């Protein structure tokens, strides 16, 4: 075990700085990378000094750094073991975004994602492992989803006012997998364009471009929402058969479609035989107090797409399609369906988290995100940049002032200073517009957001 512990540290001596700090950093990184599982006991100080050819004083100093920073648990008479510090496991910010708040770490604000609800996820994993025995005696091949999960999801829709049966649910390996499968089945006329929002979620744009879909962009803004007059005119003129929209806390603007607009859009879809793929990935991230509770975007020609990726964790690759039972049966016959289905254990974990623990998890996530959103908005006040504070979601859609560099140039300057950002053109259907916009996720801690805005402001004075 002792030699395995040393091997897990890698070439730690090549790190710059004092040996004690280099050793502490190597242990920390090995825990994060999984080379040293949390709970792994350490060799004794004397033995570790011998194995690493270090003085005992250097080893003691390294362990003291780890202990002070929460990476080491020591119990009298039981020795020490590595662990993840509470300041990581109790926050929504992913480790890779700011390396756990390290003051010299680069910052990555390109992804609007959160860390998993650590303790709740581990508990769900343990319960799922206990329940998986019956699955192991079956084939493990892809189905429409585990009955337990399909029933749970159908019940959630029904309780939200959209009556749903389990056979109307198809479980997929995330929202993009759901979109890919739906396009594989429904996007049969390559001459007909697909309606998308402008700006739009880059992941969805990538899926559509991979299918060589013609994109028909319609405007959406954080302040005014969807231009339904523009959308209606575009549908009448270009006769699209499909539309991909994010009505609930739109990514990246945070716009939220009101009930009247939902009814109008559903009626438009019925009149013009337009199938609307409504991405509801952000729906549970309602930061209003209390949450608004608008109905689902629904209708005879509306298909809902859901996912655990934003609400819980992007590493839990579980999404779903809610559609007519007939469409679900048709989708299950597509060759891609088996490739786009999540493993059974992932579905069991999702069922555990989406059940009884979900209300408490959502309340905690919303409270943390609300604080971080408001902190970021306050930091931006008086900068000359403007944004509409969104009622939910994970991001601010920042408009740069006339005197600021264009978004792509500003992002390049920020990258040179260790701050990674996504400029507006990445969200553009034609990749050329939105040059004065940046997406800023508020999934980081307030301290990290403060650092990010300071870096960003410094980029404008170059």
C-alpha positions in Angstrom: 0.0 0.0 0.0 2.8 2.4 0.9 4.6 2.0 -2.4 1.2 2.4 -4.2 0.7 5.7 -2.3 4.0 7.0 -3.5 3.3 5.9 -7.1 0.0 7.8 -7.1 1.9 11.0 -6.5 3.6 10.8 -9.9 6.6 13.0 -10.6 5.9 15.5 -7.9 9.5 16.7 -7.5 9.3 18.4 -10.8 6.8 20.9 -9.4 8.1 24.4 -8.7 8.4 25.8 -5.2 9.4 24.3 -1.8 9.3 20.5 -1.5 6.6 20.6 1.2 4.2 22.6 -0.9 5.0 20.4 -4.0 4.2 17.3 -2.0 1.0 18.7 -0.6 -0.1 19.7 -4.1 0.7 16.3 -5.4 -1.4 14.6 -2.7 -4.3 17.0 -3.3 -4.2 16.5 -7.1 -4.1 12.7 -6.7 -7.2 12.8 -4.5 -9.1 14.9 -7.1 -7.9 12.7 -10.0 -9.1 9.6 -8.2 -5.6 8.1 -8.0 -5.9 8.3 -4.2 -9.5 7.5 -3.2 -10.9 9.6 -0.4 -10.3 7.6 2.8 -7.0 6.2 1.8 -4.7 6.0 4.8 -1.3 7.6 4.7 1.9 5.9 5.7 3.3 7.1 9.0 5.4 10.3 8.9 8.6 8.3 9.4 7.8 5.8 6.7 6.7 8.5 4.2 9.9 10.3 4.8 11.8 7.1 4.1 9.8 6.3 1.0 10.2 9.8 -0.5 13.8 10.3 0.6 12.8 13.4 2.5 13.5 14.8 5.9 10.8 14.1 8.4 10.4 17.9 8.9 9.5 18.3 5.2 6.9 15.6 5.4 5.4 17.1 8.6 5.2 20.5 6.9 3.4 19.0 3.8 0.9 17.1 6.0 0.3 20.3 8.0 -0.5 22.2 4.9 -2.9 19.4 3.8 -4.5 19.2 7.2 -5.0 23.0 7.4 -6.6 23.1 4.0 -9.0 20.2 4.8 -7.4 17.5 2.6 -6.3 15.3 5.5 -8.3 13.8 8.5 -6.2 12.8 11.5 -7.6 10.8 14.4 -5.6 10.1 17.5 -4.4 6.5 17.5 -5.8 5.9 14.0 -3.4 7.8 11.8 -4.3 10.1 8.9 -6.3 9.6 5.8 -6.9 11.8 2.7 -10.3 13.3 2.1 -12.1 16.0 0.1 -12.4 19.1 2.1 -15.9 20.3 3.1 -15.4 23.6 1.2 -15.4 21.5 -2.1 -18.1 19.0 -1.2 -20.6 21.6 0.1 -20.5 24.0 -2.9 -22.0 24.0 -6.3 -18.8 25.1 -8.1 -16.9 22.4 -10.0 -13.3 21.8 -8.9 -12.0 22.3 -12.4 -13.5 25.8 -12.6 -11.1 27.4 -10.1 -9.0 24.5 -8.7 -10.9 24.6 -5.5 -10.4 28.3 -5.0 -6.7 28.2 -5.3 -5.5 31.9 -5.6 -3.1 31.2 -8.4 -5.4 28.9 -10.4 -6.8 29.9 -13.8 -10.6 30.3 -14.0 -12.8 28.5 -16.5 -16.2 30.2 -17.1 -16.8 28.5 -20.4 -19.2 25.8 -19.0 -22.5 26.5 -17.3 -22.5 23.4 -15.1 -22.5 22.6 -11.4 -20.7 20.0 -9.2 -22.8 17.1 -7.9 -24.7 17.4 -4.6 -21.9 15.4 -3.0 -23.3 13.7 0.0 -26.7 13.2 -1.5 -25.1 11.7 -4.7 -23.0 9.2 -2.7 -26.0 8.2 -0.7 -28.0 7.7 -3.9 -25.2 5.7 -5.4 -25.1 3.4 -2.3 -28.9 2.9 -2.5 -28.8 2.2 -6.2 -26.0 -0.4 -5.8 -28.3 -2.2 -3.2 -31.2 -2.2 -5.7 -29.2 -3.3 -8.8 -29.1 -7.1 -8.1 -32.2 -7.9 -10.2 -30.7 -6.0 -13.1 -27.6 -8.2 -13.1 -29.6 -11.4 -13.9 -31.0 -9.7 -17.0 -29.3 -8.9 -20.3 -28.5 -5.2 -19.6 -29.5 -4.3 -23.2 -31.0 -0.9 -23.9 -34.7 -0.4 -23.4 -37.0 2.6 -23.3 -35.8 3.0 -19.7 -36.1 1.3 -16.3 -39.8 1.1 -15.4 -39.0 2.7 -12.0 -37.5 5.8 -13.6 -40.2 6.1 -16.3 -42.9 5.9 -13.7 -41.2 8.5 -11.6 -40.7 10.9 -14.5 -44.3 10.4 -15.7 -45.6 11.2 -12.2 -43.5 14.4 -12.1 -45.1 15.7 -15.3 -48.6 14.7 -14.1 -48.1 16.5 -10.8 -47.0 19.6 -12.7 -50.3 19.6 -14.7 -49.2 17.7 -17.8 -50.9 14.2 -17.6 -48.3 11.6 -18.6 -48.1 7.8 -18.7 -44.9 5.9 -18.3 -45.1 4.7 -21.9 -44.8 8.3 -23.0 -41.3 8.5 -21.5 -38.1 7.4 -23.3 -34.9 7.6 -21.2 -31.7 8.8 -23.0 -28.1 9.4 -22.1 -28.7 13.2 -21.6 -30.5 16.0 -23.4 -28.2 16.1 -26.4 -28.7 12.3 -26.9 -32.4 13.0 -26.8 -32.1 15.7 -29.4 -29.9 13.5 -31.6 -32.4 10.7 -31.5 -35.4 13.0 -32.3 -33.6 14.6 -35.2 -32.6 11.1 -36.5 -36.3 10.3 -36.7 -38.0 13.6 -37.4 -35.5 15.5 -39.6 -36.3 13.7 -42.8 -36.7 16.7 -45.2 -33.3 18.4 -45.5 -34.8 21.2 -47.6 -37.0 22.4 -44.7 -35.1 24.6 -42.2 -35.1 24.0 -38.4 -36.1 26.9 -36.2 -33.6 27.8 -33.6 -33.2 30.7 -31.2 -30.6 33.4 -31.6 -28.7 33.2 -29.4 -28.9 29.5 -28.9 -27.3 26.7 -26.9 -24.0 25.8 -28.7 -24.4 22.1 -27.9 -27.7 22.0 -29.7 -26.3 24.0 -32.6 -23.5 21.5 -32.9 -25.9 18.6 -33.1 -28.0 20.3 -35.8 -24.9 21.3 -37.8 -23.7 17.7 -37.7 -26.9 16.7 -39.5 -26.3 19.6 -42.0 -29.6 21.1 -40.9 -30.5 24.5 -42.4 -31.0 26.8 -39.4 -33.7 29.4 -39.3 -32.8 31.7 -36.3 -35.5 33.7 -34.5 -34.6 36.4 -31.9 -34.8 36.0 -28.1 -33.5 38.5 -25.5 -33.1 38.4 -21.8 -35.3 41.5 -21.4 -38.1 40.9 -24.0 -38.0 37.1 -24.5 -39.1 35.6 -27.7 -40.2 37.7 -30.7 -43.3 35.6 -31.5 -44.4 37.9 -34.4 -41.0 37.3 -36.0 -41.3 33.6 -35.4 -44.9 33.5 -36.8 -43.8 35.3 -40.0 -40.8 33.0 -40.4 -42.9 29.8 -40.0 -45.4 31.1 -42.6 -42.8 32.0 -45.1 -40.2 29.2 -44.7 -42.5 26.3 -43.7 -40.2 24.6 -41.2 -41.2 21.2 -39.9 -39.1 21.3 -36.7 -38.2 23.9 -34.0 -35.8 23.6 -31.1 -36.5 26.0 -28.3 -35.6 26.5 -24.6 -38.6 28.1 -23.0 -37.5 27.7 -19.4 -34.6 29.9 -18.4 -33.1 30.0 -21.8 -29.4 29.3 -22.3 -27.7 31.8 -22.5 -30.1 34.7 -21.9 -32.1 33.3 -19.0 -35.3 34.4 -20.6 -38.5 32.6 -19.4 -41.5 32.2 -21.6 -44.8 33.3 -20.0 -48.0 31.3 -20.1 -49.6 33.4 -22.9 -46.6 32.9 -25.1 -46.6 29.2 -24.5 -50.3 29.0 -25.6 -49.6 31.1 -28.7 -46.6 29.0 -29.7 -48.5 25.7 -29.2 -51.4 27.0 -31.4 -48.9 28.1 -34.1 -47.3 24.6 -34.1 -50.8 23.0 -34.5 -51.7 25.3 -37.4 -48.5 24.8 -39.4 -47.7 21.2 -38.6 -44.6 22.3 -36.7 -43.1 19.9 -34.2 -41.5 21.8 -31.3 -38.7 20.2 -29.4 -38.9 22.0 -26.0 -35.6 21.7 -24.1 -36.6 21.8 -20.4 -33.1 21.1 -19.0 -33.1 24.4 -17.0 -36.7 24.2 -15.8 -36.0 23.3 -12.2 -33.5 26.1 -11.8 -36.2 28.7 -11.0 -34.6 31.3 -8.8 -37.7 33.4 -8.1 -39.1 33.4 -4.6 -41.4 31.6 -4.6 -40.9 29.7 -7.9 -43.3 30.8 -10.6 -44.8 27.4 -11.6 -45.6 28.2 -15.3 -47.1 25.2 -17.1 -44.9 23.2 -19.4 -44.8 24.3 -23.0 -47.2 21.6 -24.2 -49.5 20.7 -27.1 -50.3 18.1 -29.7 -47.1 18.9 -31.6 -44.7 19.6 -28.6 -42.1 17.1 -27.5 -40.4 17.8 -24.1 -36.7 17.1 -23.5 -35.4 16.8 -19.9 -32.1 16.0 -18.2 -30.4 15.8 -14.9 -27.3 17.6 -16.2 -28.0 21.1 -15.0 -30.2 20.4 -12.0 -28.0 17.7 -10.5 -24.7 16.9 -12.3 -23.6 16.8 -15.9 -21.7 13.6 -15.1 -25.0 11.8 -14.5 -25.8 11.1 -18.2 -29.5 10.7 -17.9 -32.0 12.6 -19.9 -35.5 11.8 -21.3 -38.0 12.5 -24.0 -41.7 13.0 -23.1 -43.8 12.5 -26.2 -46.8 10.5 -27.4 -46.6 6.8 -26.7 -46.7 6.2 -30.5 -43.6 8.4 -31.0 -41.8 6.7 -28.2 -42.4 3.3 -29.8 -41.1 4.6 -33.1 -38.0 6.1 -31.5 -37.3 2.7 -29.8 -37.0 1.1 -33.3 -34.2 3.5 -34.4 -30.7 1.9 -34.6 -29.3 4.9 -32.7 -31.6 4.4 -29.7 -29.4 1.7 -28.1 -26.3 3.8 -28.5 -28.0 6.8 -26.9 -29.4 4.9 -23.8 -27.8 5.3 -20.4 -26.5 2.3 -18.4 -29.0 0.8 -15.9 -27.0 1.8 -12.8 -27.0 5.5 -14.0 -30.8 5.2 -14.3 -31.1 3.8 -10.8 -29.0 6.7 -9.4 -31.2 9.2 -11.2 -34.3 7.6 -9.8 -32.9 7.8 -6.3 -32.1 11.5 -6.7 -35.3 12.5 -8.5 -37.4 10.9 -5.8 -37.7 12.0 -2.2 -34.3 13.9 -2.0 -35.1 16.2 -4.9 -37.1 18.9 -3.1 -34.4 19.6 -0.5 -31.6 19.4 -3.2 -33.4 21.9 -5.4 -34.0 24.3 -2.5 -30.3 24.2 -1.6 -29.2 24.7 -5.2 -31.6 27.5 -5.8 -30.5 29.3 -2.7 -26.8 29.1 -3.6 -27.3 30.0 -7.2 -29.5 33.0 -6.3 -26.7 34.4 -4.0 -24.1 33.9 -6.7 -26.3 35.4 -9.5 -27.0 38.5 -7.4 -23.3 38.8 -6.4 -22.2 38.7 -10.1 -24.9 41.2 -11.1 -23.7 43.6 -8.4 -20.1 43.3 -9.5 -21.1 44.3 -13.0 -23.0 47.4 -12.0 -21.2 50.5 -13.1 -18.9 48.8 -15.5 -20.6 50.1 -18.6 -21.6 46.6 -19.5 -25.3 45.7 -19.2 -27.4 42.6 -18.5 -30.9 41.7 -17.4 -30.8 39.7 -14.2 -32.5 36.4 -15.2 -35.3 34.8 -13.1 -33.5 31.4 -13.3 -30.9 29.3 -15.0 -27.2 29.4 -14.7 -25.9 32.4 -16.7 -25.9 36.1 -17.3 -26.0 37.3 -20.9 -23.6 40.3 -20.8 -23.8 43.1 -23.4 -20.5 44.9 -23.8 -20.4 48.7 -24.0 -19.5 50.5 -27.2 -16.1 51.4 -25.8 -15.2 47.8 -25.0 -13.4 45.4 -27.3 -15.5 42.9 -29.3 -16.4 39.8 -27.5 -13.9 37.5 -29.3 -11.0 39.9 -28.7 -12.0 40.4 -25.1 -12.2 36.6 -24.6 -8.7 36.3 -26.1 -7.3 38.9 -23.8 -8.9 37.2 -20.8 -7.5 33.8 -21.8 -4.0 35.4 -21.7 -4.7 36.3 -18.1 -6.0 32.9 -17.1 -9.7 33.5 -17.5 -11.6 31.4 -20.1 -14.8 32.8 -21.4 -17.3 32.0 -24.2 -17.9 34.9 -26.6 -21.3 35.7 -28.2 -20.6 34.4 -31.7 -20.4 30.8 -30.3 -24.2 31.1 -29.6 -25.0 32.5 -33.0 -26.7 30.4 -35.6 -24.5 31.9 -38.3 -21.4 32.2 -36.1 -20.9 35.9 -36.9 -23.4 37.9 -35.0 -23.7 38.6 -31.2 -20.2 40.1 -31.3 -20.8 42.4 -28.3 -22.0 39.6 -26.0 -20.4 37.3 -23.5 -22.0 34.5 -21.5 -21.0 34.6 -17.8 -22.1 31.6 -15.7 -22.8 32.3 -12.0 -22.0 28.7 -11.0 -18.7 29.9 -9.3 -18.3 30.9 -5.7 -18.7 34.7 -4.9 -14.9 34.9 -4.4 -14.2 33.4 -7.8 -16.7 35.6 -9.5 -15.0 38.6 -7.9 -11.7 37.5 -9.3 -13.2 36.9 -12.7 -14.8 40.3 -13.0 -11.6 42.0 -11.8 -9.6 40.1 -14.6 -12.3 41.0 -17.1 -12.2 44.7 -16.3 -8.5 44.7 -16.5 -8.7 43.3 -20.0 -10.6 46.4 -21.1 -7.8 48.7 -20.1 -5.1 47.1 -22.2 
